[in-house]
Amino acid sequence: MVKAEGPQPETGMPRWVKTLLVIGGGLAVLIVVALLSGHGPGRHMSQPAVTAAAVSGT
């Protein structure tokens, strides 16, 4: 049997889509690990000022 020569039809996802999925998945994993280890965005926010009245209880 003779196979037809010529371009084969593309099947599956393009390479650039797979690459973006891998990069996006890696970033998602890094973000989850950072949030679970206590390095989230709240760590970089300023703390509310503590006044003397709040400390003394008056």
mmJSON file of the N, C-alpha and C atoms, coordinates in Angstrom:
{"data_MODEL":{"atom_site":{
"group_PDB":["ATOM","ATOM","ATOM","ATOM","ATOM","ATOM","ATOM","ATOM","ATOM","ATOM","ATOM","ATOM","ATOM","ATOM","ATOM","ATOM","ATOM","ATOM","ATOM","ATOM","ATOM","ATOM","ATOM","ATOM","ATOM","ATOM","ATOM","ATOM","ATOM","ATOM","ATOM","ATOM","ATOM","ATOM","ATOM","ATOM","ATOM","ATOM","ATOM","ATOM","ATOM","ATOM","ATOM","ATOM","ATOM","ATOM","ATOM","ATOM","ATOM","ATOM","ATOM","ATOM","ATOM","ATOM","ATOM","ATOM","ATOM","ATOM","ATOM","ATOM","ATOM","ATOM","ATOM","ATOM","ATOM","ATOM","ATOM","ATOM","ATOM","ATOM","ATOM","ATOM","ATOM","ATOM","ATOM","ATOM","ATOM","ATOM","ATOM","ATOM","ATOM","ATOM","ATOM","ATOM","ATOM","ATOM","ATOM","ATOM","ATOM","ATOM","ATOM","ATOM","ATOM","ATOM","ATOM","ATOM","ATOM","ATOM","ATOM","ATOM","ATOM","ATOM","ATOM","ATOM","ATOM","ATOM","ATOM","ATOM","ATOM","ATOM","ATOM","ATOM","ATOM","ATOM","ATOM","ATOM","ATOM","ATOM","ATOM","ATOM","ATOM","ATOM","ATOM","ATOM","ATOM","ATOM","ATOM","ATOM","ATOM","ATOM","ATOM","ATOM","ATOM","ATOM","ATOM","ATOM","ATOM","ATOM","ATOM","ATOM","ATOM","ATOM","ATOM","ATOM","ATOM","ATOM","ATOM","ATOM","ATOM","ATOM","ATOM","ATOM","ATOM","ATOM","ATOM","ATOM","ATOM","ATOM","ATOM","ATOM","ATOM","ATOM","ATOM","ATOM","ATOM","ATOM","ATOM","ATOM","ATOM","ATOM","ATOM","ATOM","ATOM","ATOM"],
"id":[1,2,3,4,5,6,7,8,9,10,11,12,13,14,15,16,17,18,19,20,21,22,23,24,25,26,27,28,29,30,31,32,33,34,35,36,37,38,39,40,41,42,43,44,45,46,47,48,49,50,51,52,53,54,55,56,57,58,59,60,61,62,63,64,65,66,67,68,69,70,71,72,73,74,75,76,77,78,79,80,81,82,83,84,85,86,87,88,89,90,91,92,93,94,95,96,97,98,99,100,101,102,103,104,105,106,107,108,109,110,111,112,113,114,115,116,117,118,119,120,121,122,123,124,125,126,127,128,129,130,131,132,133,134,135,136,137,138,139,140,141,142,143,144,145,146,147,148,149,150,151,152,153,154,155,156,157,158,159,160,161,162,163,164,165,166,167,168,169,170,171,172,173,174],
"type_symbol":["N","C","C","N","C","C","N","C","C","N","C","C","N","C","C","N","C","C","N","C","C","N","C","C","N","C","C","N","C","C","N","C","C","N","C","C","N","C","C","N","C","C","N","C","C","N","C","C","N","C","C","N","C","C","N","C","C","N","C","C","N","C","C","N","C","C","N","C","C","N","C","C","N","C","C","N","C","C","N","C","C","N","C","C","N","C","C","N","C","C","N","C","C","N","C","C","N","C","C","N","C","C","N","C","C","N","C","C","N","C","C","N","C","C","N","C","C","N","C","C","N","C","C","N","C","C","N","C","C","N","C","C","N","C","C","N","C","C","N","C","C","N","C","C","N","C","C","N","C","C","N","C","C","N","C","C","N","C","C","N","C","C","N","C","C","N","C","C","N","C","C","N","C","C"],
"label_atom_id":["N","CA","C","N","CA","C","N","CA","C","N","CA","C","N","CA","C","N","CA","C","N","CA","C","N","CA","C","N","CA","C","N","CA","C","N","CA","C","N","CA","C","N","CA","C","N","CA","C","N","CA","C","N","CA","C","N","CA","C","N","CA","C","N","CA","C","N","CA","C","N","CA","C","N","CA","C","N","CA","C","N","CA","C","N","CA","C","N","CA","C","N","CA","C","N","CA","C","N","CA","C","N","CA","C","N","CA","C","N","CA","C","N","CA","C","N","CA","C","N","CA","C","N","CA","C","N","CA","C","N","CA","C","N","CA","C","N","CA","C","N","CA","C","N","CA","C","N","CA","C","N","CA","C","N","CA","C","N","CA","C","N","CA","C","N","CA","C","N","CA","C","N","CA","C","N","CA","C","N","CA","C","N","CA","C","N","CA","C","N","CA","C","N","CA","C","N","CA","C","N","CA","C"],
"label_alt_id":[null,null,null,null,null,null,null,null,null,null,null,null,null,null,null,null,null,null,null,null,null,null,null,null,null,null,null,null,null,null,null,null,null,null,null,null,null,null,null,null,null,null,null,null,null,null,null,null,null,null,null,null,null,null,null,null,null,null,null,null,null,null,null,null,null,null,null,null,null,null,null,null,null,null,null,null,null,null,null,null,null,null,null,null,null,null,null,null,null,null,null,null,null,null,null,null,null,null,null,null,null,null,null,null,null,null,null,null,null,null,null,null,null,null,null,null,null,null,null,null,null,null,null,null,null,null,null,null,null,null,null,null,null,null,null,null,null,null,null,null,null,null,null,null,null,null,null,null,null,null,null,null,null,null,null,null,null,null,null,null,null,null,null,null,null,null,null,null,null,null,null,null,null,null],
"label_comp_id":["MET","MET","MET","VAL","VAL","VAL","LYS","LYS","LYS","ALA","ALA","ALA","GLU","GLU","GLU","GLY","GLY","GLY","PRO","PRO","PRO","GLN","GLN","GLN","PRO","PRO","PRO","GLU","GLU","GLU","THR","THR","THR","GLY","GLY","GLY","MET","MET","MET","PRO","PRO","PRO","ARG","ARG","ARG","TRP","TRP","TRP","VAL","VAL","VAL","LYS","LYS","LYS","THR","THR","THR","LEU","LEU","LEU","LEU","LEU","LEU","VAL","VAL","VAL","ILE","ILE","ILE","GLY","GLY","GLY","GLY","GLY","GLY","GLY","GLY","GLY","LEU","LEU","LEU","ALA","ALA","ALA","VAL","VAL","VAL","LEU","LEU","LEU","ILE","ILE","ILE","VAL","VAL","VAL","VAL","VAL","VAL","ALA","ALA","ALA","LEU","LEU","LEU","LEU","LEU","LEU","SER","SER","SER","GLY","GLY","GLY","HIS","HIS","HIS","GLY","GLY","GLY","PRO","PRO","PRO","GLY","GLY","GLY","ARG","ARG","ARG","HIS","HIS","HIS","MET","MET","MET","SER","SER","SER","GLN","GLN","GLN","PRO","PRO","PRO","ALA","ALA","ALA","VAL","VAL","VAL","THR","THR","THR","ALA","ALA","ALA","ALA","ALA","ALA","ALA","ALA","ALA","VAL","VAL","VAL","SER","SER","SER","GLY","GLY","GLY","THR","THR","THR"],
"label_asym_id":["A","A","A","A","A","A","A","A","A","A","A","A","A","A","A","A","A","A","A","A","A","A","A","A","A","A","A","A","A","A","A","A","A","A","A","A","A","A","A","A","A","A","A","A","A","A","A","A","A","A","A","A","A","A","A","A","A","A","A","A","A","A","A","A","A","A","A","A","A","A","A","A","A","A","A","A","A","A","A","A","A","A","A","A","A","A","A","A","A","A","A","A","A","A","A","A","A","A","A","A","A","A","A","A","A","A","A","A","A","A","A","A","A","A","A","A","A","A","A","A","A","A","A","A","A","A","A","A","A","A","A","A","A","A","A","A","A","A","A","A","A","A","A","A","A","A","A","A","A","A","A","A","A","A","A","A","A","A","A","A","A","A","A","A","A","A","A","A","A","A","A","A","A","A"],
"label_entity_id":["1","1","1","1","1","1","1","1","1","1","1","1","1","1","1","1","1","1","1","1","1","1","1","1","1","1","1","1","1","1","1","1","1","1","1","1","1","1","1","1","1","1","1","1","1","1","1","1","1","1","1","1","1","1","1","1","1","1","1","1","1","1","1","1","1","1","1","1","1","1","1","1","1","1","1","1","1","1","1","1","1","1","1","1","1","1","1","1","1","1","1","1","1","1","1","1","1","1","1","1","1","1","1","1","1","1","1","1","1","1","1","1","1","1","1","1","1","1","1","1","1","1","1","1","1","1","1","1","1","1","1","1","1","1","1","1","1","1","1","1","1","1","1","1","1","1","1","1","1","1","1","1","1","1","1","1","1","1","1","1","1","1","1","1","1","1","1","1","1","1","1","1","1","1"],
"label_seq_id":[1,1,1,2,2,2,3,3,3,4,4,4,5,5,5,6,6,6,7,7,7,8,8,8,9,9,9,10,10,10,11,11,11,12,12,12,13,13,13,14,14,14,15,15,15,16,16,16,17,17,17,18,18,18,19,19,19,20,20,20,21,21,21,22,22,22,23,23,23,24,24,24,25,25,25,26,26,26,27,27,27,28,28,28,29,29,29,30,30,30,31,31,31,32,32,32,33,33,33,34,34,34,35,35,35,36,36,36,37,37,37,38,38,38,39,39,39,40,40,40,41,41,41,42,42,42,43,43,43,44,44,44,45,45,45,46,46,46,47,47,47,48,48,48,49,49,49,50,50,50,51,51,51,52,52,52,53,53,53,54,54,54,55,55,55,56,56,56,57,57,57,58,58,58],
"pdbx_PDB_ins_code":[null,null,null,null,null,null,null,null,null,null,null,null,null,null,null,null,null,null,null,null,null,null,null,null,null,null,null,null,null,null,null,null,null,null,null,null,null,null,null,null,null,null,null,null,null,null,null,null,null,null,null,null,null,null,null,null,null,null,null,null,null,null,null,null,null,null,null,null,null,null,null,null,null,null,null,null,null,null,null,null,null,null,null,null,null,null,null,null,null,null,null,null,null,null,null,null,null,null,null,null,null,null,null,null,null,null,null,null,null,null,null,null,null,null,null,null,null,null,null,null,null,null,null,null,null,null,null,null,null,null,null,null,null,null,null,null,null,null,null,null,null,null,null,null,null,null,null,null,null,null,null,null,null,null,null,null,null,null,null,null,null,null,null,null,null,null,null,null,null,null,null,null,null,null],
"Cartn_x":[0.853,0.0,0.892,0.566,1.353,0.701,1.53,1.007,1.024,0.044,-0.027,1.034,1.809,2.815,2.148,2.696,2.154,1.988,1.543,1.384,0.295,0.625,-0.342,-1.175,-2.417,-3.248,-2.753,-2.797,-2.397,-3.454,-3.003,-3.928,-3.458,-4.368,-4.025,-3.801,-3.311,-3.079,-1.763,-1.716,-0.452,0.582,1.852,2.93,2.863,2.485,2.457,1.369,0.278,-0.779,-0.282,0.399,0.952,1.972,2.817,3.831,3.183,2.171,1.483,0.793,0.233,-0.411,0.607,1.77,2.808,3.294,3.54,3.999,2.923,1.674,0.572,0.376,0.496,0.363,1.488,2.704,3.835,3.661,3.179,2.937,1.833,0.803,-0.286,0.231,1.079,1.652,2.522,3.336,4.184,3.352,2.257,1.396,0.753,0.258,-0.369,0.647,1.848,2.892,3.239,3.349,3.679,2.577,1.326,0.223,0.151,0.379,0.307,1.492,2.605,3.776,3.834,2.813,2.763,3.421,3.676,4.294,3.278,2.082,1.026,1.089,0.133,0.146,-0.083,-0.729,-0.958,0.327,1.354,2.643,3.264,2.934,3.541,2.682,1.535,0.656,1.037,0.849,1.21,0.222,0.726,-0.096,-0.785,-1.986,-2.652,-1.862,-1.882,-1.149,-1.815,-1.012,-1.504,-1.388,-2.507,-2.485,-2.282,-1.876,-1.635,-2.942,-4.065,-5.353,-5.711,-5.389,-5.717,-4.835,-3.606,-2.685,-3.052,-3.395,-3.671,-5.083,-5.97,-7.319,-8.263,-7.874,-8.766,-9.476],
"Cartn_y":[-1.178,0.0,1.232,2.217,3.441,4.537,5.163,6.272,7.549,8.396,9.663,10.608,11.172,12.154,13.521,14.354,15.706,16.094,17.289,17.769,17.003,16.641,15.945,16.993,16.725,17.692,17.817,19.036,19.293,18.716,18.052,17.544,18.015,18.247,18.674,20.17,20.585,22.004,22.464,23.719,24.264,24.331,24.367,24.376,25.608,26.773,27.985,27.904,27.211,27.051,26.159,25.083,24.194,24.927,25.742,26.5,27.462,28.188,29.118,28.393,27.231,26.459,26.003,25.572,25.134,26.314,27.458,28.642,29.111,29.162,29.584,28.632,27.337,26.357,26.502,26.733,26.938,28.175,29.263,30.482,30.272,29.543,29.271,28.476,27.488,26.692,27.576,28.442,29.337,30.281,30.788,31.693,30.967,29.763,28.988,28.676,28.277,27.98,29.233,30.375,31.622,32.009,31.868,32.228,31.293,30.006,29.046,29.167,29.695,29.819,31.173,32.004,33.273,34.429,34.293,35.378,36.037,36.222,36.794,38.306,38.921,40.375,41.119,40.522,41.179,41.45,40.732,40.916,42.263,42.801,44.037,45.259,45.077,46.207,46.806,48.119,48.777,48.389,48.284,47.949,49.218,49.098,50.289,50.855,52.162,52.831,52.52,52.27,51.988,53.274,53.733,54.974,54.659,55.645,55.464,55.097,55.623,55.329,53.851,53.309,51.917,50.997,51.412,50.592,50.633,51.811,51.929,51.476,51.419,50.926,52.011,53.269,54.36,54.95],
"Cartn_z":[0.0,0.0,0.0,-0.792,-0.933,-0.1,0.76,1.56,0.739,0.963,0.233,0.775,-0.12,0.266,0.347,1.171,1.275,2.729,2.947,4.325,5.063,6.273,7.117,7.859,8.097,8.841,10.29,10.773,12.163,13.102,14.121,15.128,16.497,17.373,18.72,18.805,19.978,20.227,19.605,19.19,18.697,19.821,19.453,20.434,21.338,20.772,21.589,22.661,22.387,23.387,24.525,24.177,25.2,26.062,25.415,26.148,27.129,26.674,27.577,28.725,28.461,29.521,30.572,30.117,31.058,31.895,31.259,31.994,32.968,32.519,33.392,34.567,34.315,35.396,36.413,35.917,36.826,37.684,37.078,37.852,38.891,38.523,39.466,40.659,40.408,41.495,42.384,41.794,42.593,43.455,42.908,43.683,44.846,44.617,45.695,46.784,46.399,47.391,48.189,47.512,48.197,49.181,48.789,49.68,50.884,50.658,51.758,52.712,52.239,53.103,53.81,53.649,54.367,53.64,52.367,51.616,50.691,51.151,50.337,50.293,49.599,49.447,50.761,51.731,53.015,53.769,53.464,54.133,53.781,52.63,52.171,52.424,53.025,53.309,54.659,54.784,56.039,57.129,58.323,59.471,59.972,60.537,61.064,62.243,62.34,63.415,64.753,65.764,67.108,67.91,68.443,69.214,70.684,71.442,72.861,73.582,73.131,73.766,73.555,72.415,72.143,72.986,73.244,74.021,75.51,76.02,77.439,77.792,76.793,77.046,77.494,77.388,77.796,76.628],
"occupancy":[1.0,1.0,1.0,1.0,1.0,1.0,1.0,1.0,1.0,1.0,1.0,1.0,1.0,1.0,1.0,1.0,1.0,1.0,1.0,1.0,1.0,1.0,1.0,1.0,1.0,1.0,1.0,1.0,1.0,1.0,1.0,1.0,1.0,1.0,1.0,1.0,1.0,1.0,1.0,1.0,1.0,1.0,1.0,1.0,1.0,1.0,1.0,1.0,1.0,1.0,1.0,1.0,1.0,1.0,1.0,1.0,1.0,1.0,1.0,1.0,1.0,1.0,1.0,1.0,1.0,1.0,1.0,1.0,1.0,1.0,1.0,1.0,1.0,1.0,1.0,1.0,1.0,1.0,1.0,1.0,1.0,1.0,1.0,1.0,1.0,1.0,1.0,1.0,1.0,1.0,1.0,1.0,1.0,1.0,1.0,1.0,1.0,1.0,1.0,1.0,1.0,1.0,1.0,1.0,1.0,1.0,1.0,1.0,1.0,1.0,1.0,1.0,1.0,1.0,1.0,1.0,1.0,1.0,1.0,1.0,1.0,1.0,1.0,1.0,1.0,1.0,1.0,1.0,1.0,1.0,1.0,1.0,1.0,1.0,1.0,1.0,1.0,1.0,1.0,1.0,1.0,1.0,1.0,1.0,1.0,1.0,1.0,1.0,1.0,1.0,1.0,1.0,1.0,1.0,1.0,1.0,1.0,1.0,1.0,1.0,1.0,1.0,1.0,1.0,1.0,1.0,1.0,1.0,1.0,1.0,1.0,1.0,1.0,1.0],
"B_iso_or_equiv":[0.0,0.0,0.0,0.0,0.0,0.0,0.0,0.0,0.0,0.0,0.0,0.0,0.0,0.0,0.0,0.0,0.0,0.0,0.0,0.0,0.0,0.0,0.0,0.0,0.0,0.0,0.0,0.0,0.0,0.0,0.0,0.0,0.0,0.0,0.0,0.0,0.0,0.0,0.0,0.0,0.0,0.0,0.0,0.0,0.0,0.0,0.0,0.0,0.0,0.0,0.0,0.0,0.0,0.0,0.0,0.0,0.0,0.0,0.0,0.0,0.0,0.0,0.0,0.0,0.0,0.0,0.0,0.0,0.0,0.0,0.0,0.0,0.0,0.0,0.0,0.0,0.0,0.0,0.0,0.0,0.0,0.0,0.0,0.0,0.0,0.0,0.0,0.0,0.0,0.0,0.0,0.0,0.0,0.0,0.0,0.0,0.0,0.0,0.0,0.0,0.0,0.0,0.0,0.0,0.0,0.0,0.0,0.0,0.0,0.0,0.0,0.0,0.0,0.0,0.0,0.0,0.0,0.0,0.0,0.0,0.0,0.0,0.0,0.0,0.0,0.0,0.0,0.0,0.0,0.0,0.0,0.0,0.0,0.0,0.0,0.0,0.0,0.0,0.0,0.0,0.0,0.0,0.0,0.0,0.0,0.0,0.0,0.0,0.0,0.0,0.0,0.0,0.0,0.0,0.0,0.0,0.0,0.0,0.0,0.0,0.0,0.0,0.0,0.0,0.0,0.0,0.0,0.0,0.0,0.0,0.0,0.0,0.0,0.0],
"pdbx_formal_charge":[null,null,null,null,null,null,null,null,null,null,null,null,null,null,null,null,null,null,null,null,null,null,null,null,null,null,null,null,null,null,null,null,null,null,null,null,null,null,null,null,null,null,null,null,null,null,null,null,null,null,null,null,null,null,null,null,null,null,null,null,null,null,null,null,null,null,null,null,null,null,null,null,null,null,null,null,null,null,null,null,null,null,null,null,null,null,null,null,null,null,null,null,null,null,null,null,null,null,null,null,null,null,null,null,null,null,null,null,null,null,null,null,null,null,null,null,null,null,null,null,null,null,null,null,null,null,null,null,null,null,null,null,null,null,null,null,null,null,null,null,null,null,null,null,null,null,null,null,null,null,null,null,null,null,null,null,null,null,null,null,null,null,null,null,null,null,null,null,null,null,null,null,null,null],
"auth_seq_id":[1,1,1,2,2,2,3,3,3,4,4,4,5,5,5,6,6,6,7,7,7,8,8,8,9,9,9,10,10,10,11,11,11,12,12,12,13,13,13,14,14,14,15,15,15,16,16,16,17,17,17,18,18,18,19,19,19,20,20,20,21,21,21,22,22,22,23,23,23,24,24,24,25,25,25,26,26,26,27,27,27,28,28,28,29,29,29,30,30,30,31,31,31,32,32,32,33,33,33,34,34,34,35,35,35,36,36,36,37,37,37,38,38,38,39,39,39,40,40,40,41,41,41,42,42,42,43,43,43,44,44,44,45,45,45,46,46,46,47,47,47,48,48,48,49,49,49,50,50,50,51,51,51,52,52,52,53,53,53,54,54,54,55,55,55,56,56,56,57,57,57,58,58,58],
"auth_comp_id":["MET","MET","MET","VAL","VAL","VAL","LYS","LYS","LYS","ALA","ALA","ALA","GLU","GLU","GLU","GLY","GLY","GLY","PRO","PRO","PRO","GLN","GLN","GLN","PRO","PRO","PRO","GLU","GLU","GLU","THR","THR","THR","GLY","GLY","GLY","MET","MET","MET","PRO","PRO","PRO","ARG","ARG","ARG","TRP","TRP","TRP","VAL","VAL","VAL","LYS","LYS","LYS","THR","THR","THR","LEU","LEU","LEU","LEU","LEU","LEU","VAL","VAL","VAL","ILE","ILE","ILE","GLY","GLY","GLY","GLY","GLY","GLY","GLY","GLY","GLY","LEU","LEU","LEU","ALA","ALA","ALA","VAL","VAL","VAL","LEU","LEU","LEU","ILE","ILE","ILE","VAL","VAL","VAL","VAL","VAL","VAL","ALA","ALA","ALA","LEU","LEU","LEU","LEU","LEU","LEU","SER","SER","SER","GLY","GLY","GLY","HIS","HIS","HIS","GLY","GLY","GLY","PRO","PRO","PRO","GLY","GLY","GLY","ARG","ARG","ARG","HIS","HIS","HIS","MET","MET","MET","SER","SER","SER","GLN","GLN","GLN","PRO","PRO","PRO","ALA","ALA","ALA","VAL","VAL","VAL","THR","THR","THR","ALA","ALA","ALA","ALA","ALA","ALA","ALA","ALA","ALA","VAL","VAL","VAL","SER","SER","SER","GLY","GLY","GLY","THR","THR","THR"],
"auth_asym_id":["A","A","A","A","A","A","A","A","A","A","A","A","A","A","A","A","A","A","A","A","A","A","A","A","A","A","A","A","A","A","A","A","A","A","A","A","A","A","A","A","A","A","A","A","A","A","A","A","A","A","A","A","A","A","A","A","A","A","A","A","A","A","A","A","A","A","A","A","A","A","A","A","A","A","A","A","A","A","A","A","A","A","A","A","A","A","A","A","A","A","A","A","A","A","A","A","A","A","A","A","A","A","A","A","A","A","A","A","A","A","A","A","A","A","A","A","A","A","A","A","A","A","A","A","A","A","A","A","A","A","A","A","A","A","A","A","A","A","A","A","A","A","A","A","A","A","A","A","A","A","A","A","A","A","A","A","A","A","A","A","A","A","A","A","A","A","A","A","A","A","A","A","A","A"],
"auth_atom_id":["N","CA","C","N","CA","C","N","CA","C","N","CA","C","N","CA","C","N","CA","C","N","CA","C","N","CA","C","N","CA","C","N","CA","C","N","CA","C","N","CA","C","N","CA","C","N","CA","C","N","CA","C","N","CA","C","N","CA","C","N","CA","C","N","CA","C","N","CA","C","N","CA","C","N","CA","C","N","CA","C","N","CA","C","N","CA","C","N","CA","C","N","CA","C","N","CA","C","N","CA","C","N","CA","C","N","CA","C","N","CA","C","N","CA","C","N","CA","C","N","CA","C","N","CA","C","N","CA","C","N","CA","C","N","CA","C","N","CA","C","N","CA","C","N","CA","C","N","CA","C","N","CA","C","N","CA","C","N","CA","C","N","CA","C","N","CA","C","N","CA","C","N","CA","C","N","CA","C","N","CA","C","N","CA","C","N","CA","C","N","CA","C","N","CA","C","N","CA","C","N","CA","C"],
"pdbx_PDB_model_num":[1,1,1,1,1,1,1,1,1,1,1,1,1,1,1,1,1,1,1,1,1,1,1,1,1,1,1,1,1,1,1,1,1,1,1,1,1,1,1,1,1,1,1,1,1,1,1,1,1,1,1,1,1,1,1,1,1,1,1,1,1,1,1,1,1,1,1,1,1,1,1,1,1,1,1,1,1,1,1,1,1,1,1,1,1,1,1,1,1,1,1,1,1,1,1,1,1,1,1,1,1,1,1,1,1,1,1,1,1,1,1,1,1,1,1,1,1,1,1,1,1,1,1,1,1,1,1,1,1,1,1,1,1,1,1,1,1,1,1,1,1,1,1,1,1,1,1,1,1,1,1,1,1,1,1,1,1,1,1,1,1,1,1,1,1,1,1,1,1,1,1,1,1,1]
}}}
